[in-house]
Amino acid sequence: MTSRWARRATVFLAPATWLQRAATQRGMERAALIQAIKASVAALIAWVLAAEVFDFSQPFLAPWSAVFIVAATVYRSVRSAAQQLAASFIAVILASAATEFIPWDLAALFIAVLLGLLVGQWRYFGDSGTWIGITALLILTSASVEESALIDRLIETAIGAAIGIAVNATIAPPVHQLDAADAIRRVADDLADVLDHMGTAALSDDRQSFDSGMRARAAVVLVRDAERAVALDRESRRLNPRVRAGGIGSSDWDAKLSALRHAWSHVEELGKTLQATRQESGPFEKQTRRCLAEMFGHLAELVLKSSDDAASQTDVEQAADAARQSLHAVEHILEATDSVTISSVARLVTITAPARHVIRELSSRSA
């Protein structure tokens, strides 16, 4: 009974918890709150301009447009404004033509909405395509289909679009740098964790101590999330006054993500090789185990350094040198064939090759 009431209390307190996070922490909640406030401000300004300054009789399209123009990026606001203006223009044309050539009101309404929804499927309109039919419906049902009223609707939409762009570009223009950094950090942390597990597996006698396939599948999801976050960060820098004024520094997220993505494929190969060879032939000799565990640990450190924006090129080079030295230690074991069995030599060869590729991919940032 107590736990059930506790769960219900958690549900009821969720909005307050969300607002607390938005007020005290930088993250998705704060970004959503700021965008909601900006959209409300844009709607208010657009309504005042349309109703009080320009004295339009039914200025609902101005705040309507302003709200939807305040998007996740300034570039997206400009693009959305162009789409909404085009969509509103077509909606007005459809409403005007329907009332002009179709004498029956219900038939005119049906045809205008139908054509609006069909035309809105064109990908150029994006998310605004749906509003062609809806805007035509609002115009026809608001008894404002005279030519002057239709022109007013277009002006109202333009006012809302202009206000939405202005508000989004001047009040905390959104930049998604932190989202990209967090997404790449998650990929790097997971990749480093996989390498640490490989080091533990190399030291262990358990032949089933590492599941490379499961970790590789989980990595795909993280990499895709990072790709979307990096693309959003790149888009948020276009037409953004904060970036132009030097308020936001540039970053090489694309290069970091590319290096991690390529390194993942080699780490996946490492995991499959380690898993297969241990299941078939059992653990390596003690000296080989220690060298492999040390190599995997240095590879994990290189992953974290190469993806850390705070790490200098010297830090990355030092981590890469340490990984190379540990790889050379494993290769030295290969050269001393009298200290290992022939089967171990073959297994080590299949491990050192992808490890060398991982070092090359991750150390390229410091070049």
Secondary structure, 3 states (H helix, E strand, C coil): CHHHHHHHHHHHHHHHHHHHHHHHCCCHHHHHHHHHHHHHHHHHHHHHHHHHHCCCCCCCHHHHHHHHHCCCCHHHHHHHHHHHHHHHHHHHHHHHHHHHHCCCHHHHHHHHHHHHHHHCCCHHHHHHHHHHHHHHHHHHHCCCCCHHHHHHHHHHHHHHHHHHHHHHHHCCCCCCHHHHHHHHHHHHHHHHHHHHHHHHHHHCCCCCCCCHHHHHHHHHHHHHHHHHHHHHHHHHCCCCHHHHCCCCCCCCHHHHHHHHHHHHHHHHHHHHHHHHHHHHHCCCCHHHHHHHHHHHHHHHHHHHHHHCCCCCHHHHHHHHHHHHHHHHHHHHHHHCHHHCCHHHHHHHHHHHHHHHHHHHHHHHHHC
